[in-house]
Amino acid sequence: MNIIESFKIALTSLASNKMRSLLTMLGIIIGVGAVIALQSIGEGVVASSMARLTANGTNLITVSPSSQSSGGIAQSTTNANLTLEDAEAMTDTTRITSALAVAPELRTNGQLVYNSKNTVGQGVGTTPAYPQVRDLVVANGDWFSDSDVAQSRTVIVLGATIATTLFSDEDPLNKTIKLNRINFTVVGVLTAKGGTGFGSLDNQIYVPITTAQKRLAGNRQQGVAGVGKTINSIVAKADAPNNVEKLISQMTDLLRERHKISGSQSDDFQVVNQQDLLQTARDQAATYTIFLLVIASISLFVGGIGIMNIMLVTVTERTREIGIRKAIGAKPSDILVQFMIESISICFVGGLIGVVVGVISSIIVGKTVPSLPTLLSPSVIVIAVGFAVAVGLFFGIYPARRASKLNPIDALRYD
């Protein structure tokens, strides 16, 4: 039997019952559309997260405070475990041999005002080593110096988005802005790193850590050891990817020594490896993909049942036609192929419509919801349509076999 002719007959059958065909394909359309839309959102969110993580620096290690415990009993509930002196101790190259750079972080949110414009940014008090740790590039001006840190000068470096919001096309350098009502002089503007939201590097501002401690954090309380000013975290960059674990070990040993933590006690700090965060993001993406495949399978399974049902109705409606074709020489395999092609055609057309629905939905979400970036994948589209065709093949077998096994005499008598 001519395959092309079979497809023409199948499409004619679909066109002759437009509403019934559309309702039959509805499950396939929804299933394919949902897979493409959700997958594009998922991949977009994961890609955005990965970009945000890598924008924070490669080979990055972050040390942050945590509660200390011994024998399963909490010994300290304070989170003031890290000090500026801890970060300074990590610059000792005789103890920390695998670090390219180490810098403290003291975070504070601030209202920034320049003339009639204002915005909110996340402030980071740190040192001149910070750009090397976080892979930051100064596009205009310079980063603040060791002298600025030593003298607690009120100088500030702006993220790209903050600079654009406050100054538009005006040159920000040497301009005075207010940060929490304190005058700061702009000494540098960073190259845009990308990303959206309050936590984006482009929405951050950077000041000398001594200035942040004295002017923005109000001379914070002393650390748990009774000396030094507390900070939020310490960030370090390993000098090579294969030295990350070595650097973690060196930093951990030094901090345990400084914090007088003995062998049975748990650390009062936690160390996070950037590579671990990236792997976690990849694992979450894989889990999300599996979850979507399960949803798609259910949707397409329900759609397949509807297709099998309508194909059984079609076989009943065309029983006499089947009898006539067999009487003039059509083989059972010809009838089988004809109805299989009709079932596949329904799913293929439904899949194509589902692709259009999914792509349009993905674009709309990406344009209207900035927090949900989308990333369309051609491979996902191909797989979704292929799966839809497979559903048509699977659920079309029973109706097609039933049609091929009809007795021609009984079929001709059917009215």
CORBEL-V952038 format. One record per backbone hydrogen bond with DSSP energy under -0.5 kcal/mol. CO is the residue of the C=O (numbers start at 0). NH is the residue of the N-H. E is the energy in kcal/mol with one decimal. If there is no record, write none. Layout:
((CO;NH;E) (CO;NH;E))
//
This chain:
((1;5;-1.8) (2;6;-2.1) (3;7;-2.1) (4;8;-2.3) (5;9;-2.4) (6;10;-2.7) (7;11;-2.2) (8;12;-2.3) (9;13;-2.0) (10;14;-2.4) (11;15;-1.9) (12;16;-0.8) (13;16;-0.7) (14;17;-0.6) (16;20;-2.8) (17;21;-2.6) (18;22;-2.6) (19;23;-2.1) (20;24;-2.2) (21;25;-0.7) (24;28;-2.9) (25;29;-2.7) (26;30;-2.4) (27;31;-2.9) (28;32;-2.6) (29;33;-2.7) (30;34;-2.2) (31;35;-2.4) (32;36;-2.6) (33;37;-2.8) (34;38;-2.5) (35;39;-2.3) (36;40;-2.0) (37;41;-2.9) (38;42;-3.0) (39;43;-2.0) (39;374;-2.0) (40;44;-2.7) (41;45;-2.5) (42;46;-2.8) (43;47;-2.4) (44;48;-2.5) (45;49;-2.9) (46;50;-2.4) (47;51;-2.2) (48;52;-2.4) (49;53;-2.7) (50;54;-2.0) (51;55;-0.9) (52;55;-0.6) (53;56;-1.4) (58;237;-2.2) (59;273;-2.9) (60;235;-2.6) (61;63;-0.5) (61;271;-2.9) (62;233;-2.4) (63;269;-3.1) (67;74;-3.4) (67;75;-1.5) (68;265;-2.6) (69;72;-1.3) (72;69;-2.4) (75;67;-0.5) (78;80;-1.5) (79;223;-1.6) (81;230;-2.0) (82;86;-1.5) (83;87;-2.3) (84;88;-2.2) (85;89;-1.2) (87;90;-1.4) (88;91;-1.4) (90;92;-0.9) (91;94;-1.4) (91;95;-3.0) (94;96;-0.8) (97;238;-2.3) (100;236;-2.5) (102;234;-3.0) (104;231;-1.8) (104;232;-1.8) (105;124;-3.1) (107;122;-2.8) (109;111;-0.6) (109;120;-2.4) (110;179;-2.4) (111;118;-2.2) (112;177;-2.7) (113;116;-2.5) (116;113;-2.9) (118;111;-3.2) (120;109;-2.6) (120;122;-0.7) (121;204;-2.0) (122;107;-2.1) (123;125;-0.5) (123;206;-2.2) (124;105;-1.7) (125;208;-2.4) (126;129;-1.8) (128;131;-0.6) (128;132;-1.5) (129;133;-2.6) (130;134;-0.8) (130;135;-2.1) (136;138;-0.6) (136;190;-3.3) (139;188;-2.5) (144;148;-1.7) (145;149;-2.8) (146;150;-2.1) (147;152;-2.2) (148;151;-1.0) (152;154;-1.6) (153;184;-2.4) (154;207;-0.5) (155;186;-2.6) (155;187;-1.0) (156;205;-2.7) (157;189;-2.6) (158;162;-2.4) (159;163;-2.2) (160;164;-2.5) (161;165;-2.2) (162;166;-2.5) (163;167;-1.9) (166;169;-3.0) (169;171;-0.5) (171;174;-2.2) (174;176;-0.5) (174;185;-2.6) (176;178;-0.5) (176;183;-3.1) (177;112;-2.2) (177;179;-0.6) (178;181;-1.3) (181;178;-2.9) (183;176;-2.6) (184;155;-2.3) (185;173;-3.1) (186;141;-2.7) (187;157;-2.5) (188;138;-2.0) (188;139;-2.0) (196;199;-1.5) (199;202;-1.5) (200;203;-1.4) (201;160;-0.7) (201;161;-1.6) (202;121;-1.8) (203;158;-1.6) (204;123;-2.2) (205;156;-2.6) (206;125;-2.2) (207;211;-2.2) (208;212;-2.3) (209;213;-2.1) (210;214;-3.1) (210;215;-0.8) (211;215;-1.0) (211;216;-2.8) (212;218;-3.9) (220;229;-1.3) (222;225;-2.3) (226;222;-0.7) (227;222;-1.2) (228;83;-2.1) (231;64;-0.7) (232;104;-2.5) (233;62;-3.2) (234;102;-2.8) (235;60;-2.7) (236;99;-3.7) (236;100;-1.1) (239;242;-1.9) (240;243;-1.2) (242;246;-2.5) (243;247;-2.4) (244;248;-2.1) (245;249;-2.2) (246;250;-2.8) (247;251;-2.5) (248;252;-2.4) (249;253;-2.1) (250;254;-2.4) (251;255;-2.5) (252;256;-1.9) (253;257;-2.5) (254;258;-2.7) (255;260;-2.8) (256;259;-0.9) (259;261;-0.6) (261;264;-0.8) (267;65;-2.1) (269;63;-2.5) (269;271;-0.5) (271;61;-2.6) (272;276;-1.7) (273;277;-2.3) (274;278;-2.3) (275;279;-2.4) (276;280;-2.2) (277;281;-2.1) (278;282;-2.6) (279;283;-2.5) (280;284;-2.0) (281;285;-2.2) (282;286;-2.4) (283;287;-2.5) (284;288;-2.2) (285;289;-2.2) (286;290;-2.3) (287;291;-2.2) (288;292;-2.3) (289;293;-2.0) (290;294;-2.1) (291;295;-3.0) (292;296;-2.5) (293;297;-2.1) (294;298;-2.5) (295;299;-3.1) (296;300;-2.2) (297;301;-2.4) (298;302;-2.2) (299;303;-2.4) (300;304;-2.0) (301;305;-1.7) (302;306;-1.9) (303;307;-2.5) (304;308;-2.3) (305;309;-2.2) (306;310;-2.3) (307;311;-2.0) (308;312;-1.8) (309;313;-2.2) (310;314;-2.5) (311;315;-2.0) (312;316;-2.5) (313;317;-2.0) (315;318;-1.1) (317;321;-2.4) (318;322;-2.2) (319;323;-2.3) (320;324;-2.3) (321;325;-2.3) (322;326;-2.2) (323;327;-1.4) (324;329;-2.8) (325;328;-1.3) (330;333;-0.6) (330;334;-1.7) (331;335;-2.6) (332;336;-2.7) (333;337;-2.2) (334;338;-2.2) (335;339;-2.1) (336;340;-2.6) (337;341;-1.8) (338;342;-2.1) (339;343;-2.6) (340;344;-2.6) (341;345;-2.0) (342;346;-1.7) (343;347;-2.7) (344;348;-2.7) (345;349;-2.3) (346;350;-2.6) (347;351;-2.2) (348;352;-2.4) (349;353;-2.5) (350;354;-2.1) (351;355;-1.9) (352;356;-2.5) (353;357;-3.0) (354;358;-2.9) (355;359;-2.4) (356;360;-2.4) (357;361;-2.4) (358;362;-2.4) (359;363;-2.5) (360;364;-2.4) (361;365;-2.5) (362;366;-2.0) (363;367;-2.3) (364;368;-2.6) (367;369;-0.5) (368;371;-2.1) (375;377;-0.5) (376;379;-0.5) (376;380;-1.6) (377;381;-2.3) (378;382;-2.5) (379;383;-2.6) (380;384;-2.3) (381;385;-2.7) (382;386;-2.6) (383;387;-1.9) (384;388;-2.3) (385;389;-2.1) (386;390;-2.1) (387;391;-2.0) (388;392;-2.3) (389;393;-2.7) (390;394;-2.8) (391;395;-1.0) (392;396;-0.6) (393;396;-0.8) (394;398;-0.5) (395;399;-2.0) (396;400;-2.8) (397;401;-2.3) (398;402;-2.1) (399;403;-2.3) (400;404;-1.4) (402;405;-1.1) (406;410;-2.9) (407;411;-2.1) (408;412;-1.5) (409;413;-0.8) (410;413;-0.6))
//
